[in-house]
Amino acid sequence: MDYRNVLSLMGGLAIFLYGMSMMGDSLERCAGNRLKGILTKLTSSPLKGFLLGLGVTAVIQSSSATTVMVVGFVNSGLMTLAQSVYIIMGANVGTSVTAWLLSLAGLDGGAWYITIFKPTTFTPVLALVGIGIYMFTKKQRKKEMACILLGFSILMFGMDMMSNAVKPLKDMPSFTNLMTMFQNPVMGVMVGAVLTAIIQSSSASVGILQALSLTGTVSWSAAVPIIMGQNIGTCITALISSVGATKEAKRASMVHLCFNIVGVAVWLTVFVLVKTLYPVPYLEEAVTPFGIAVAHSGFNVLATLTLMPFGRQLAKLATILVPDGKEKEDIPMLDERLFVTPPVALERAHEVLLEMAETSIGSFNDAVDVLAGYDEEKCTQIEADENKVDMYEDKLGTYLVKLTGQPMGEKDSRELTKYLHMIGDLERISDHAVNLAESAAELNEKQLAFSAEAKAELELLARAVREILKNTGDVLQYEDLRLADSVEPLEQVIDGLVKKIRSRHIARLAKGECTTEMGFILSDILTDMERVSDHCSNLAVAMIEIAAGEFDTHEYLGNLKASQGEYREYFEKYAREYAM
């Protein structure tokens, strides 16, 4: 084996890893909202949790990615440690799918029905179909499907390169001696763990082992411990991702490590005992890529069956290994570990956006109450809520900006862009709540009061603003697009109310029934209420645009007002309800 073979091996590995990454990312984006929906239906049922982990890993072709997601969920408070245990178990079994795909490289025989399943036969066809679809379609989903085909083709091409590069090894005595050294089970486990930890992919290290098996020098007794070690090495990704996370997230990554170490300890012991007490000649025969896939799946299934009844004990062990500290930890709202699956990260951002909306809308409702009857405690709470909303804006905005750098589908990208605009509107609503509270404080401090007529007008306006806030909150919470259509007509009615109240105030001022000082305070209150209704309109329109895939807000509003259908019905209804 000369330097050209070494370069070919390294190049094959690079191409193999790129193909695996490309295929996995495309599968993930293609799954998109379906994957998001599956992951949000979390359950404490061991069997369902196991199937969830298995299914997700089979889709995205990476147990490391699934485990990192789980660590992110636990860190964000979306999942409990108990729920994570069984999902991690399922992820270990789900990763076997890649090994079965790669085992096709070991098919041998000249019959036509065997030849058509060889990668060298169908991979070029898949690549041709994939590039054809990618070049001649504009639809994002079809492009993702094409990338899946191209990624798989690249992966298999890299596998073929590695296989051809290592073929000369079978004639090298030094390599044969090296494989003999790996007959030591402990050494085999260490090699598998270190290799997988370096490349951070058990699927890739299994692929390398399958390529080496084509030389015919790797025996079953050498391959099985290496496969077991690969399961330990794949834990490194989750462990790295838990650095700086909460205690519960660190425990989730520790569950992954404990599960694999205990599983390897149990079944390696069984393997050694069988090999020692009942020598099986078959174990000394050369293993094939298909045999490695069988051993990989078999070990993961056996380890899962062994440890599934002890899920709670695994969680307790992780708790002991990562004990509670004296300091109180704040669970981060958002976790960049979820970036491994952008649709899930976006869903978490949406949930935080809803929390922000609830705080902001609640704060303004409190401000309206304070205006009707001054309450110093509520004013303090309004200030605290405003600070909280500012914190939401800062963290959520930063999170979304970073998320824009991740690969995602067109719909998710559009949704993300709208969220960035929506957080600004929500923050401004809380600012106007503080302004109202300050106006109420000024009235209380100076012992001023509006006339009975002005109070009645403000109460009517406040009712309308409360309704538009409630409708907007429901639109965001339930994504009710029909209700979203009602927001803009109500906003127009509120604009009309503000104009009428201003006009009536000027008339009272001319008659000497109101002071200039009261006029300034009233003007500030009217401005705040009118601006809040404008922000509600922006939020509702954004939700409609996310669903429709449109970006031109002005065009939408123009078309809406020009229509004589629902808009006119809603407008007339609210005009009657809030007639002055």
N, C-alpha and C positions, 0 to 999 in steps of 0.2 A: 504493500500500500504506500504510494508516494504522495508528494505534496498536492498533486492534482486531485487525488481522492479525498484528501483532507479538506481542500477548498470546496470540492463538490458536496461533501458532507455538511460543511458549515453553511454553504449556500442553500442546500436542500432544507436544512433546519430553519433557516431564515424564511424561506418561501413557505414552508409548512406552517410556521407560526403566524405569518401574515395571512395566509389563507384561512386558518382557523379563526383568527380575529375578525377577518372580513365576513366570514360566514356567520359567526356568532352575533356580531353587531347587526347584520342585516336581518337575521332571524328575529332579533330582539325588537328592532324598529318595525318589522313587518307585523309582529304580534301586537305592538303598540298598545292601544287601549284595552285589548282583550287581556293582555298580560297585567295591565293595571287593574282591571276588574277582578282577575283571579287573585292577585296578591292582596287586594283589600278585603277579600272574604276569608279572613283569618279565623282559625278555629283552634280550640284546645283539644279537640279529639285527636288522639295519637295517630289513628289510621288516616284520617283526612289530612292531618298535618304532613304525614309521610308522603301521601300521594301528591300533595301540593308541592313539596320540595322536589319530588321526582319529576313531576310534570314540567315545572318551571325550568329545571336544569336540563331536561331533555330538549326544551325549546331553545334555550340560549347557549346550550353546549358547553356549560362551564359551571362546575360545582363551586369553584372559587368565587365566581360572580354572584351566585345565589347566596353563598355564605356571607359575603361582604354586604349584600342587600339586607340579609337578616340582621347583621350587626348594626347596620344603619337604622333599621326599623326599631330595634330594641333601644338604640341610642336616642331615637326621636320619640320614644314612648308609644309607638304604634303597635308594638308587639311585646308580650311578656316573655321572660326568660323561658318559662314552661312551654309556651307555644313554639319557641325557636328550636327546642331540642329535636322534635320529630321532623321538622322541616329540614334540618341539617342532615338527619339520617336519610331522608328521601333524596337529598341532593347527592349524597355519596353513591347511591344506586343509579341515579339519573345520569351521572357522568359516564357510565359504561356505554352509553349510546355511541359515543365517538369511537371507542375501541372496536365496536362491531362494524362500523363503517370502514375503519382502517383495515380490518381483517380481510377485506376484499382483495387487498394487495397480495395476499398469500394464496389465492386460488390457483390451483395447478391442474393441468389437463388440456387436451387438445379438442375435446368435444365442443360443438358450437354453443350449446347451452351453458357451458362453463366460460367459454371465451367472451361471450357478450357481457358477463358480469365482472370481467377483469377491468380495473381502472384504465389500463392502457387502451381499452376498446371504447368505453362509454364516456370517459372524461373529456376527450377532445370534442365529442358531440355536445356535451353539456356546456362546455366553454363557448362553442360556436353559437348555440342557442342563447346563452346568457348575454354575450356581447351583442348579438342581433337585437334582442329585446331592449337592452340598455341604450343602444344607439338610436333606435327608431321609435321609442315611446317617450311621452312627456309626463305620464302619470307616475307619481312618486312611488305608489305601491308596487307597480310593475317593475320599476327600477330596482326596488329592494329585492323583489323576487329574482331579478337578473343577477344581482350581487350575491345572492345565496348560491346560485348555480356557479358563478365565477369563483366565489370563495371556496366552494367544495372542489372545483377543478384545480385551483391553485394548490389547495391543501394536498390533494392526491398527487399532483405533479411533484411537490416537495417531498412527499413520502417516497415516490419512485426514485427521485434523485438520491435520497439518503440510502435507499436499498441498493442501488447500483454502486454507490460510493463505498459501501461496507462489504461488498461481495468478495474482494480480495482478502479480507480478514480471515476467511475460512481456511486459507492455506498458510496462515502465519502461526507458528508454534507459540509465540509470545501471547497472541490473543487467546488461543486455546487455553493456555496456562492461566490467563486472567479470568476466563470464564470458570475455570476449575476453582480458583480462589473464591469465587462468588457462591460456590457450593456451601460455604459457611453461611447459615441462615442469618446470623446477626450482621455479618458483613453485607449480605444482600439487602437487608432492610435499611442499613445505613446508606448504601449507595443509592437505592431508590429514593430515600428521603432527601438526601443532599441534592441529587439531580433535579428533583421536582421543585425543591425550595429555590434553586437557582433560576430555573426558567418559569417558576410560579404557574405551572399548569400540569396537572396530573395527566390530562388527555395528551398533551405533547410528549411527556416522558413515556407514556404507554406507547405512543407512536414510534418513538426512538427505539424502544425495546422490541416492538414488532418488526421494525426495519432490521435490527440486529438478528432477530430470530430467522430471517431469510438466509443467513449465512449457514444455518444448520449446526451451529456450534453452541447454541444456548439451550440447555436442558430444562426440563420442567422443574427440577429441584433447585436450579439457580434462578429461574424466572419467578416462581411463586413468592419467595421472600422479597425480591425487588418490587413486585407488584404491591405487596403489603406496605413496604416502605414508602412507595409513591403516595399512598393515602395519608401518611403522616406528613410528608413534605408539602402537600397541597394546603395544609393548615397555615402555612407561613403568610399567605395573602390576607387571610382574615385576622391573624394576629397583628400584622402591620396596620391594617385598617382600624384596629381598635385602639391604637395609640392616641391618647388625648381624648378618648371617648368616656362615657359614663361607666360606672361600675357594672351596671347591668349589661352594657354592650361588651365590655371586656369579658364578662362571664359567658356571654354567648359565643365569643371566639374561643374561649377556654373549653366550652362544651364540645366544640368541633374537634379540638385537639385531644381532649380526654376520650371522646368516643373512638377516635382512630387509634390512639395508643392502647386503650384497653382491648379493642377489637383485634389489633395486631398481636398483643401479648397472649390473648386466649387462643387464637387460631394458629399462631406461630408455634405455640407449645404443642397443640394438637398435631400440627404438621411434623414437627421434630420427633414427637413420640411415635407417630405412625411410621415415619421414615426409619427410625432406630429399631423399633420393636418388630415391625412387619415390613421389611425391605420390599419395595415395589419396583421391579425392574423398569417399569414404564416411566418412572420419574427421571431416569437417566437418559431417556430418549430425547431427541431434539424437539423443542416446542415450536409450534407454528403461530402465525399471527392470529389465526382462528382460536387456537388453544389459549393464547394470551387473553383474548376477549372473553373466553369462557371463564378462565381463572379470575380475571378482574371482576366480572359480574358475580361469579360465585362467591368470592371473598366478601364483597360488599353486601350481598344478600344475607350471607351467614352472619356477618358482624351485626347487621341490623336486626335479624331475628334474635340474636343472642342478647342484645342490649335494649331492644325496644321495651321490654317489661321494666327496665330500670331507668326510664327517662327521668323520673323525679330524683333518683339517687345521683344521676349525672349532673342535674341542676344543683343539687346540694353540694356535690364535690366541687363544682365550679365556684360556688359561693364560698366554700372553705378556702380555695386557692386564691380567690380574689375577695378578701374580707372587706367589710364595711369600714370606711375611714371615719374619723371623728368629724371631719368637715362635712358640711351639707353641700351636696352637688346640685347644680341647676341643670336640668335636662335641656339641651339645646332644642330650639324649635325646629331647626333645619339641619340636615346632615349631608355634607358633600359626598359621603360614602354612597348615597343613593344615586349619584351621577352615573354609576355603572349601568343603571337602567333609567334613562331619562324620563320615560312616561311615568314611572313611579315617583321620581323626584318632582315632576311637575304636579302630580296628584297631591303630594305632600305640601307643595307650595300653595295649591288651591285651598287645602284645608287651613293653612295658616292665614291665607287671605280672608277666609270666612271668619276666623277668630278676630282678625283685625277689623272686619266690617261690623261684627257684633259689638266690639268695644267702642268703635267710633260712633255707630248709630245710637247705642245705649247712652253714650256720653252726651250727645246732642239732646236726646229726650230728657235727660236729667237737667240739662241747661234750660229747657223750656219750662220744666217744673220749677226751677229756681226763679225764673222770671215771674212766675205766677205767685210764688211765695218764697221769700229768701230763706236759704238754708246753708249756713256756713260749712257744715260737714259735707254736703253735696258738692259745694264749690271746690273743696279740697279734693274730693274724689274725681271731679272733672279734670282738675290739673293733673292728677296722677294718671288718669286714663289718656290724657293727651301725650304725656311722656311715654306711656306704654305704646301708643299708636306710632309715635316717632321712632321708637325702638323697632317696632314691626316694620316700618317703612325702610329703615336702614338695613336691617338684617335680611328682610325678604327681597328688597331691591338688589342687594349685593349677591344674594343667592341666585336670583333669576338671571342677573347679568353673567355670572359664571356659568350658569346652565346653558346660556346661548352658545357657548363654545362646544357643547356636546352634540354628537350626531343624533338627529331626531327627525320624525316625519313632518310633512308640511303642515298638517292639522295641529300637531303639538307645538310647532314653531310659531304658528299664528296665535295659538292660545297663550303662549308665553309672552308674546309681544303685547297682547291686550292686558295681561296681568300687570305688566310694567307700568302701563298707563293708569290702570285702576287703582293701584296703591297710592298714587298721587291724589286722586279724588277722595279716597277714604281719609287720607291724612288731613286734607283741607277741611273735611266735615268736622273733624275733632278740633281743628283750629277755630272754626266758627262757633263751636260749643263753648270754648274758652272765652271768646269775645262776648257771647251772650251772658255768660256767668259774670264777666266784668261789668257789663251793663247793669245786671241785676244788683251787683255789689255797689255800684255807683248810686243807683236809686235808693238802696237801703241806707247807705252812708249819708246821703244828703237829705234823707227823709222826703223823697219826692214820690209822687204817684200820678199815674195817668188818669185822665177823666174816664167816667163810666163808658162813654162812647168809644174812646180809644182802646180801653180794655177789651170791650166786646169785639172790636175789629181784630185786635191781636190774638184773641182766643180763637176766632174763626180761622185766621191765617195759621196759627199754631196747629190746629186740627188737621188742616190740609198738609202741612209740612210733615206732621207725624205719619200721616197716611202714605205720603210718597216715600218716606224713609222705610216704613214697614214693607211696602210693595217692593222697594229696591232690595231690602234684605232678603225677602222671600225669593226674588229673582236670582240672587246670587246663591242662596242656599239650595233651592230646588231646581234651578235652571229652567224656570217656567217662562217660556218665550211669549206665551199669550199674555201673561201678566206684565211682561216687559213692555209690550205695546201700549199698556195703560199709563206708563210713567211719563212719557213725553206730553200727552194731553193734559195730565194733571200739572205738569211743570208750567204749561202755558196758562192754565187757570191761576196758578200761584203768581205768575208774573202779572196777570191782570189784577189780582187782589192787591199786590204791592203798589201798583200804580194808583188804584182807587184810594188806598189808605193814605198815600202821600198827598193826593189831591185833597182829601177830606181834612188832613192835618193842616194844609196850607189855608184852607177855608176857615178852620177854627182859629188859626194864628191871626188871620185878618180880622176876626171878630173879637180878638183878645181873650179867647177861651183857652189858649195854650201858650206856654212860654217858649222862647227861643231855645233855652237850655234843654227843655223836655224834647224839643224838636230834634236836636242833635242826637240825643239818646235814641229816640224813635227811629231816626234815619239809620243809625248803626244797626239796630235790631232788624229792621226791614231788609237791609243789605245782606246781613248774615243769613236770614231765612231764604231770601231769593237765591243767594249763591249756593246754599245747601241743595235746593231743588235743582239747580243747574248741574251740580255734581252727581245727583241721583240720575238725572237724564243721561249723563255721560256713561255712568256705570251700566245702566240698562241697555243703552245702545251698544256698548262694548260686548255684552253677553249675546246680543242678537247677531253682531258681526262675527263673533267666534263661531256661532252655529252656522251662519250663512257663508262664511269664508270671504266676507267683504271687508274693506278697509276704509272706505270713504264715508266718514261720519256725516259730513255736510250733505252729501248726495242722498244718504239714507233719510235724514231728517226732512230734506226738501221733498222727496217722494212721499214720505209719510204724511206730511201736512197737505200735500196736493191731493191725496186720496180722499174720497168721500165715504169710505167704508168705516172700519173699526175706529179709526182716529176720530172721526166726527162724532160717533156714538159715545166714545169715552169722554170727549171734550164736553159734549152737551150734558152728560150725566154729572160730571164734576162741576160744571158751571151752575147747574141747578142746586147741587148739594152745598156748594160754598158761595151761594149768591149773597150779596151784601145789600 
